[in-house]
Amino acid sequence: MSTWFSKLYDPLMSPLEKKRLGIIRNRLVSQQRGVILEIGSGTGVNFGYYQQAAKVVAVEPDSGMRELSSNKTKKAKVPVELVAASGESLPFEDNTFDAAVGTLVLCTIPDPVRALQEIRRVCKPNAPLLFFEHVRVDRPLLGRFQDWLTPVWKQLCDGCHLNRNTLMLMEQSGIKIIDVEKHFYDIFLRIEAINQKGEIMKS
């Protein structure tokens, strides 16, 4: 990501985080236990919400984002380890993690299906897979507007796709979705899933 985007991310998102997103993040991660994998940890917004985890391993490929998140690791209630890696190639052994978390990240990963398959590989069988993502809305006008705006939005926001069908991508990756909670006119989804090993992964 560009330096300016990394530096502006927290100030730009702060009003929304305080009003709505913080509540969703807390519900998503606060009760997760064991060793947690967080994909695309960004500036470390989630770190303060972990309460029960033994450890959080936070993967973030962007050096600017990692630098900004380093201070949040010191304030977190649980140990947080920052790892420089991409979601499509995770440097961990199979069946390492007790749960995985991703918030507002699958929209930016170049190959999200590959990243989801990697998440499945490194997580234990039946591990919770927890996501909060924005997606393409299944409405004619708004959906087409997202399609139209995405090329420009990607340039402004370092690869963020407004029109990804994240639930479809998860199903293609063999992930079993347990619950979906919709927010902000269905644009944002809180997704709870489990890592069923042995399911066929579609490429």
C-alpha positions in Angstrom: 0.0 0.0 0.0 1.1 3.6 -0.5 2.5 5.5 2.4 -0.3 8.1 2.3 -3.0 5.5 2.5 -1.3 3.8 5.5 -1.0 7.1 7.4 -4.6 8.2 6.6 -6.4 4.9 7.2 -6.9 5.3 11.0 -7.9 9.0 10.9 -10.4 8.4 8.0 -11.9 5.3 9.6 -12.0 6.6 13.2 -15.6 8.1 13.2 -17.0 4.9 11.7 -15.0 2.7 14.1 -16.3 4.5 17.1 -19.9 4.6 16.0 -20.4 1.0 14.6 -17.4 -1.0 13.5 -15.8 -1.3 16.9 -18.8 -3.1 18.3 -18.7 -5.6 15.4 -15.0 -6.2 15.8 -15.4 -6.8 19.5 -18.2 -9.3 19.0 -16.1 -11.1 16.3 -12.9 -11.6 18.1 -13.1 -11.0 21.9 -14.1 -14.5 22.9 -11.7 -16.4 20.6 -9.2 -18.6 22.4 -5.9 -20.3 21.6 -3.5 -19.2 18.9 -5.2 -16.9 16.4 -4.2 -16.1 12.9 -5.2 -12.6 11.7 -4.9 -12.0 8.0 -4.2 -8.5 6.7 -4.0 -7.0 10.2 -3.4 -3.5 8.7 -2.8 -0.8 11.4 -3.8 -3.3 14.1 -7.3 -2.0 14.8 -8.4 -5.5 16.0 -5.6 -5.9 18.5 -7.3 -4.2 21.4 -10.4 -6.3 21.1 -8.7 -9.7 21.8 -9.5 -10.8 25.3 -9.1 -14.6 25.6 -6.5 -15.5 23.0 -3.2 -17.1 24.0 -1.5 -15.3 21.1 -2.4 -13.5 17.9 -0.1 -13.9 14.9 -0.9 -10.9 12.7 0.1 -11.2 9.0 0.5 -8.0 7.1 2.5 -7.5 3.8 2.6 -3.7 3.9 5.6 -2.3 5.9 3.8 1.0 6.5 0.8 -0.7 8.0 3.0 -3.0 10.2 5.0 0.0 11.5 1.7 1.8 12.4 0.4 -1.3 14.2 3.6 -1.9 16.3 2.4 0.5 19.0 -0.9 -1.2 19.2 0.8 -4.5 19.9 2.3 -3.0 23.1 -1.2 -1.9 24.3 -2.9 -5.2 23.5 -4.2 -7.4 26.3 -2.7 -10.5 24.6 0.6 -11.2 22.9 0.7 -10.1 19.3 3.4 -11.2 16.8 3.7 -9.3 13.5 4.6 -11.3 10.5 5.6 -9.9 7.0 3.8 -12.2 4.6 1.0 -12.3 2.0 -2.2 -14.1 2.5 -1.6 -16.2 -0.6 1.6 -17.7 0.8 1.4 -18.1 4.6 4.8 -19.2 6.2 3.2 -21.6 8.7 2.8 -25.4 9.0 -0.5 -27.1 8.4 -3.0 -27.2 11.3 -1.2 -24.5 13.3 -3.9 -22.2 14.4 -7.0 -22.5 16.5 -9.0 -19.8 14.7 -8.5 -17.2 11.9 -9.7 -13.6 11.7 -9.9 -11.3 8.7 -11.5 -7.8 8.7 -11.9 -5.6 5.6 -9.1 -7.5 3.9 -10.4 -9.9 1.3 -11.3 -6.9 -0.8 -7.7 -6.1 -1.3 -5.9 -9.5 -1.6 -5.0 -10.1 -5.3 -6.0 -13.8 -5.2 -8.6 -14.1 -2.4 -9.4 -17.8 -3.2 -5.8 -18.8 -2.8 -5.6 -16.8 0.4 -8.7 -18.6 1.7 -7.2 -22.0 0.8 -4.1 -21.0 2.7 -6.1 -20.0 5.7 -7.8 -23.4 5.6 -4.5 -25.2 5.4 -2.8 -23.5 8.4 -5.9 -23.7 10.6 -6.9 -26.8 12.6 -10.0 -28.9 11.6 -13.2 -27.2 12.6 -11.4 -24.0 13.6 -13.6 -20.9 13.6 -13.0 -18.7 10.5 -14.3 -15.2 11.3 -14.6 -12.3 8.8 -16.0 -8.9 8.5 -16.0 -7.7 4.9 -17.7 -5.4 2.5 -19.2 -7.0 -0.6 -21.0 -6.4 -3.8 -24.7 -5.8 -3.1 -27.3 -7.9 -4.9 -29.3 -4.9 -6.0 -29.5 -3.7 -9.6 -28.6 0.0 -9.1 -26.3 -0.2 -6.1 -24.5 -3.3 -7.5 -23.9 -1.6 -10.8 -22.7 1.5 -9.1 -20.1 -0.6 -7.2 -19.0 -2.2 -10.5 -18.6 1.3 -12.1 -16.7 2.8 -9.1 -14.4 -0.1 -8.4 -11.7 0.7 -11.1 -11.2 4.2 -9.6 -11.6 3.0 -6.0 -8.8 0.4 -6.6 -6.5 3.2 -7.6 -7.3 5.4 -4.7 -7.4 2.7 -2.0 -4.6 0.5 -3.1 -6.4 -2.4 -4.7 -9.6 -2.4 -2.7 -12.5 -4.0 -4.8 -15.9 -2.7 -3.9 -17.7 -5.4 -5.9 -16.3 -8.8 -4.7 -18.7 -11.6 -4.0 -16.9 -12.7 -0.9 -19.5 -15.4 0.1 -19.1 -17.0 -3.3 -15.4 -17.0 -3.0 -15.6 -18.7 0.4 -17.8 -21.4 -1.0 -15.4 -22.0 -3.8 -12.7 -22.4 -1.3 -14.6 -25.2 0.6 -15.4 -23.1 3.6 -18.6 -24.0 5.5 -20.4 -20.8 6.4 -22.4 -21.0 9.6 -23.9 -17.5 10.0 -24.0 -14.2 8.1 -25.0 -10.9 9.7 -25.7 -8.0 7.3 -24.9 -4.3 8.1 -25.1 -0.9 6.4 -27.7 -1.8 3.7 -26.1 -5.3 3.2 -22.8 -3.8 2.1 -20.9 -5.2 5.1 -21.1 -8.8 6.3 -20.0 -10.4 9.5 -19.3 -14.0 8.6 -18.9 -16.9 10.9 -17.6 -20.2 9.3 -15.7 -23.3 10.3 -12.7 -25.0 8.7 -14.0 -28.4 7.6 -11.0 -30.4 6.5 -11.4 -32.8 3.6 -13.8 -30.6 1.7 -12.9 -30.2 -2.0 -11.3 -26.9 -2.7 -12.3 -25.4 -6.1 -9.8 -23.3 -8.0 
